[in-house]
Amino acid sequence: MSITLGRVSPEAMELSHEEIRRYSRHLIMPEVGLAGQKKLKAASVLLVGTGGLGSPLAMYLAAAGIGRIGVVDYDVVDHTNLHRQVIHGTASVGTLKVESAKARMLDINPDIEVVTYNEAFTSANAMDIARPYDIIIDGTDNFPTRYLVNDVCVLLGKPNVYGSIFRFEGQASVFYAKEGPCYRCLFPEPPPPGLVPSCAEGGVLGILPGTIGTIQATEAIKLILGLGNTLVGRLMLYDALQMTFEEVKLRKNPKCLVCSEHPTVTELIDYEAFCGVPGHDQPDEGSAGEGWDITPRDLAARMAQGNHVRLIDVREPYEVEISRLENAEVFPLGEFAARMNEFDSADEMVLFCRTGMRSAKALDLLRGAGFRKIKNLKGGINAWAREVDPEVPVY
């Protein structure tokens, strides 16, 4: 299966002597050849996200000679990105991700065009951003944007090259409503808010996005060249611990809300409301709500005054090995409900985790059981490290 390239006719493309040298290992493959390389040069691809998945995608598509690559992101490079977002380096920390990615892509291949969109991909701008591109590649890590990318692709008739990663596992597929199912056919409804932790909360093996991202890049190139069997109608499942690849056959849902013969979703919607979670990164600072939080500085002041506060750490034991607060008791969130009999409602307690998100959930459990002398450490132990005690490492 191949796609129609809308930007310019491949036959109108010419390769310079330098490009012929650069792509020589493509040109001597009969499946690619000069005609195929011209297709790659004539193609345009939009990358939504320049993080873990976007890094290998951007570099390999640039190296392959995709003529026009758009990159959408609104974030800046952070030290916590560097173990997996390999398009960025230490020198790029604090700079815009789209600019860092563009510089690296043009260093790899100065003969391509890189268009940057330093903004969030939203219902307000997504159609205008995506419309000029042949293929849209989803390199995001949240459900609202995944549904948004899907619906944009269905409405514009474009393929959506999908990838997802978490801890040691990854997924990849090509959702192309003209030829097979879309993302909504597989996942008609998003999971309940809070059920699936983000990579920021659950972690991810640094090399995993390299595996999935290069698979996505391969699928994009196959679509452009019209080679092989794509992942349309198939979901590839990868388990890095077992080093296994499995495949699930997908079918089009005849009642799909967006890609069926009688869709009810005919324009972009409010995807954050649909999924019940934010579609874009929020400050790394969990909150239990007004009146239930305490800031690190306020907690430090109370402790300095000699007020007895019972500190409850709801992180996992392996996290406590990274950083800890003196005299804190460890009650992992997964065990919390079963151990609530170990708490006294007369005690003043402050609950904390890495960022305050899990401890806010634990506080809700106590609040539902009638506890009132409880607070959530806003921003968690990471905020404590930044605002009170720099000897505590941030992770």
C-alpha positions in Angstrom: 0.0 0.0 0.0 1.2 3.5 -0.8 -0.1 7.0 -0.3 -0.6 9.9 -2.6 2.1 12.6 -2.1 0.4 15.9 -2.1 3.3 18.4 -1.9 5.0 17.9 -5.2 5.3 15.2 -7.9 8.3 12.9 -7.2 9.0 12.9 -10.9 9.7 16.6 -10.6 12.4 16.1 -8.0 16.1 16.1 -8.8 18.9 14.7 -6.7 22.2 16.6 -6.5 25.5 14.8 -6.7 25.9 15.2 -3.0 22.4 13.7 -2.4 23.3 10.8 -4.7 26.4 10.1 -2.6 24.4 10.5 0.6 21.6 8.1 -0.4 23.8 5.7 -2.4 22.9 2.7 -0.1 19.2 3.4 -0.8 19.8 3.9 -4.5 21.4 0.5 -5.1 18.4 -1.2 -3.5 16.0 -2.1 -6.3 13.0 -1.7 -4.0 14.0 2.0 -3.5 16.3 3.2 -6.3 16.3 6.6 -7.8 12.5 6.8 -8.1 12.0 5.8 -4.5 14.4 8.3 -3.2 12.6 11.0 -5.2 9.4 9.9 -3.4 11.1 10.3 -0.1 12.3 13.8 -1.1 8.8 14.7 -2.3 7.1 13.5 0.9 6.2 15.5 4.0 5.8 14.1 7.5 4.5 15.7 10.7 5.9 14.6 14.0 3.7 15.4 17.0 6.1 15.4 19.8 9.9 15.5 19.9 10.5 13.5 23.0 11.2 9.8 23.5 9.5 8.5 20.3 10.0 11.7 18.4 13.8 11.6 18.8 14.6 8.4 16.7 11.7 9.3 14.4 13.2 12.8 13.6 16.7 11.6 13.2 16.0 8.6 11.0 13.5 10.4 8.8 15.9 13.2 8.3 18.7 10.8 7.5 16.4 8.9 5.0 15.8 12.1 3.1 12.2 13.0 3.8 12.0 16.3 2.1 9.8 18.2 4.6 9.4 17.3 8.2 7.3 19.3 10.7 7.9 19.0 14.4 5.3 20.0 17.0 6.3 20.5 20.7 6.0 23.3 23.2 8.4 22.0 25.9 12.0 22.7 26.8 14.8 20.2 27.2 15.2 19.0 30.8 17.8 16.8 32.4 15.2 14.1 33.0 14.7 13.8 29.2 18.2 12.9 28.3 18.2 9.2 29.1 15.7 8.5 26.3 15.3 11.6 24.1 18.5 11.1 22.3 18.0 13.9 19.7 18.8 16.4 22.6 22.1 16.7 24.4 23.3 18.2 27.7 24.1 21.4 25.9 20.5 21.7 24.9 19.0 21.6 28.4 16.8 24.7 28.9 16.3 25.3 25.1 13.1 24.7 23.1 12.8 21.1 22.1 11.7 22.0 18.5 14.8 24.1 18.0 17.1 21.5 19.6 15.5 18.8 17.3 15.8 21.0 14.2 19.4 21.7 14.8 20.2 18.0 15.1 18.1 17.1 12.1 19.8 19.6 9.8 23.2 18.5 11.1 22.3 15.0 10.0 20.9 16.2 6.7 21.1 19.8 5.5 19.2 19.0 2.3 15.8 18.6 4.0 13.4 21.3 5.3 12.4 21.3 9.0 9.3 23.3 10.0 8.9 23.9 13.7 5.7 24.5 15.7 6.6 25.7 19.1 3.1 25.2 20.5 0.8 22.6 21.9 -1.1 20.5 19.4 -4.8 21.3 20.2 -8.2 21.2 18.7 -7.8 24.9 17.8 -4.7 24.5 15.6 -4.4 20.8 14.8 -6.2 20.8 11.4 -4.2 23.8 10.1 -0.9 22.3 11.2 -1.6 18.8 9.9 -3.3 19.6 6.6 -0.1 20.3 4.5 1.5 16.9 5.4 1.2 13.5 3.8 1.7 11.4 7.0 1.1 12.2 10.7 3.2 10.4 13.3 2.0 10.2 16.9 4.9 10.5 19.3 2.8 11.7 22.2 2.4 10.3 25.7 -1.2 11.3 26.7 -4.6 10.1 25.8 -6.3 13.4 24.8 -3.6 14.1 22.2 -3.8 10.5 20.9 -7.5 10.9 20.3 -6.9 14.3 18.8 -4.3 13.0 16.4 -6.5 10.1 15.4 -9.5 12.3 14.7 -7.5 14.8 12.7 -6.1 12.0 10.5 -9.6 10.5 9.9 -11.1 13.9 9.0 -8.2 14.8 6.7 -7.9 11.3 5.2 -4.2 10.8 6.4 -2.4 7.9 7.9 -1.6 8.0 11.6 1.6 6.1 12.5 1.0 5.3 16.1 3.4 4.3 18.9 3.2 4.0 22.6 5.7 3.1 25.4 5.6 2.4 29.1 8.2 0.9 31.3 9.4 -2.2 29.3 6.6 -2.5 26.8 5.7 -0.8 23.6 3.0 -0.8 20.9 3.0 0.3 17.3 0.4 0.4 14.5 -0.8 2.4 11.5 -4.3 3.7 11.8 -5.5 4.6 8.3 -9.3 4.9 8.1 -9.2 4.6 4.2 -7.7 1.2 4.4 -8.5 -0.2 7.9 -9.4 0.7 11.5 -8.6 3.9 13.3 -7.4 4.4 16.9 -11.0 4.8 18.1 -11.9 1.4 16.6 -9.4 -0.2 19.0 -10.1 2.2 22.0 -13.6 3.6 21.7 -13.3 5.1 25.2 -10.2 6.3 27.1 -9.3 4.6 30.4 -10.6 6.0 33.6 -8.5 9.0 34.8 -5.6 7.9 37.0 -5.8 4.2 35.9 -2.8 4.3 33.6 0.2 6.2 35.0 2.3 8.4 32.8 6.0 7.7 32.1 6.8 10.5 34.5 5.1 8.5 37.3 5.7 4.9 36.1 9.1 5.3 34.3 10.3 3.9 31.0 13.4 2.0 29.9 15.5 4.6 28.1 16.2 2.5 25.0 12.5 1.5 24.6 11.5 4.5 22.6 14.4 3.9 20.2 12.9 0.5 19.4 9.3 1.7 18.9 10.3 5.0 17.3 12.4 3.3 14.6 9.5 0.9 13.9 7.3 4.0 13.3 9.9 5.5 11.1 10.1 2.3 9.1 6.3 2.3 8.6 6.3 5.9 7.4 9.0 5.1 4.8 7.1 2.0 3.7 3.9 4.0 3.2 5.8 6.6 1.1 7.5 4.0 -1.0 4.6 1.6 -1.2 6.7 -1.3 0.0 5.8 -4.4 2.0 3.0 -5.0 4.5 2.3 -2.1 6.8 0.9 -2.3 10.2 -2.6 -1.2 9.0 -5.0 -3.5 10.7 -2.4 -4.9 13.0 -1.2 -3.9 16.5 2.4 -4.9 17.2 3.2 -5.5 20.9 6.8 -5.5 22.1 8.0 -6.8 25.5 11.7 -5.7 26.1 12.1 -8.0 29.1 11.1 -11.1 27.3 12.4 -9.8 23.9 9.2 -10.8 22.2 7.1 -9.3 19.4 3.4 -10.3 19.2 0.7 -9.2 16.9 -3.0 -8.5 17.3 -5.3 -8.4 14.3 -7.5 -5.3 14.3 -10.8 -4.8 12.5 -12.7 -1.7 11.6 -15.6 -1.0 14.0 -18.7 -0.5 11.9 -20.1 1.7 14.7 -16.9 3.8 15.2 -17.9 7.3 16.1 -15.4 8.9 13.7 -14.5 6.5 10.9 -17.7 4.5 10.3 -20.2 5.2 7.4 -22.3 7.2 9.8 -19.9 9.1 12.2 -21.2 11.2 15.0 -17.8 12.9 15.5 -17.5 15.1 12.4 -15.3 17.8 13.9 -12.7 18.1 16.6 -14.0 18.1 20.2 -12.7 18.9 23.7 -10.3 16.0 24.2 -9.3 16.9 27.7 -13.0 16.8 28.7 -13.5 13.5 26.8 -10.6 11.8 28.5 -10.9 13.5 31.9 -7.2 14.3 32.1 -5.0 17.1 30.9 -3.7 16.8 27.3 -0.4 18.5 28.0 2.3 18.5 30.7 1.3 20.1 33.9 3.7 21.5 36.5 5.4 18.6 38.3 3.4 19.4 41.4 0.5 17.2 42.6 -2.2 18.8 44.6 -5.0 17.4 46.9 -7.1 20.5 46.4 -7.7 23.8 48.3 -7.2 23.4 52.0 -5.6 20.0 51.9 -2.1 20.9 50.7 0.9 22.1 52.6 4.0 23.7 50.9 7.5 22.4 51.6 8.4 25.7 53.3 5.4 25.7 55.6 6.0 22.1 56.6 9.7 22.9 57.3 8.6 25.9 59.5 6.2 23.7 61.5 8.8 21.1 62.0 11.3 23.7 63.1 8.9 25.0 65.7 8.8 21.6 67.2 5.3 20.6 66.1 4.9 16.9 65.9 3.9 15.8 62.4 3.7 12.2 61.3 5.3 12.0 57.8 3.8 9.3 55.6 5.8 8.4 52.5 3.5 6.6 49.9 6.3 5.8 47.4 7.7 2.4 46.7 10.7 1.1 48.7 13.0 1.4 45.7 12.2 5.1 45.4 12.9 5.6 49.1 16.5 4.4 48.4 16.8 7.4 46.0 15.7 10.1 48.4 14.0 10.2 51.8 12.8 12.5 54.6 14.1 11.8 58.1 11.6 9.9 60.3 9.2 9.3 57.5 7.2 6.1 57.6 6.7 4.2 54.3 3.2 3.1 53.3 3.3 2.3 49.5 0.2 3.5 47.8 -0.6 0.0 46.6 -0.8 -1.2 50.2 -2.3 1.9 51.6 -6.0 1.0 51.8 -5.2 -2.3 53.5 -3.0 -0.6 56.1 -5.3 2.3 57.1 -5.9 0.6 60.5 -2.3 1.7 61.3 -3.2 5.4 61.3 -4.7 7.4 64.2 -7.1 10.1 63.2 -5.8 12.1 66.2 -2.4 12.4 64.6 -1.4 15.3 62.4 -0.1 13.7 59.2 1.6 14.9 56.1 1.6 12.5 53.1 4.1 12.8 50.3 5.4 11.0 47.3 7.7 12.1 44.4 5.5 14.9 43.1 2.4 14.9 45.3 0.2 13.0 42.9 0.1 9.6 44.5 0.0 11.2 48.0 -3.1 13.2 46.9 -4.8 9.9 46.1 -3.8 8.4 49.5 -5.2 11.6 51.2 -8.5 11.0 49.4 -8.7 7.5 51.0 -8.1 8.9 54.5 -10.5 11.8 53.9 -13.1 9.3 52.9 -12.5 7.4 56.1 -13.1 10.5 58.2 -9.6 11.7 58.7 -9.3 15.5 58.9 -5.9 16.3 60.4 -4.1 15.5 57.2 -2.2 17.4 54.5 -0.6 16.6 51.2 3.0 17.8 50.6 2.4 19.9 47.4 5.0 19.0 44.8 6.2 16.0 46.9 9.8 15.3 48.0 11.1 16.8 44.7 9.6 20.1 45.7 11.1 19.7 49.2 14.5 19.2 47.6 14.2 22.3 45.4 12.7 24.6 48.1 14.0 23.4 51.5 16.9 20.9 51.4 19.1 20.8 48.2 21.0 17.8 49.7 18.0 15.7 48.8 18.3 14.5 45.2 15.6 15.3 42.6 14.5 12.5 40.4 
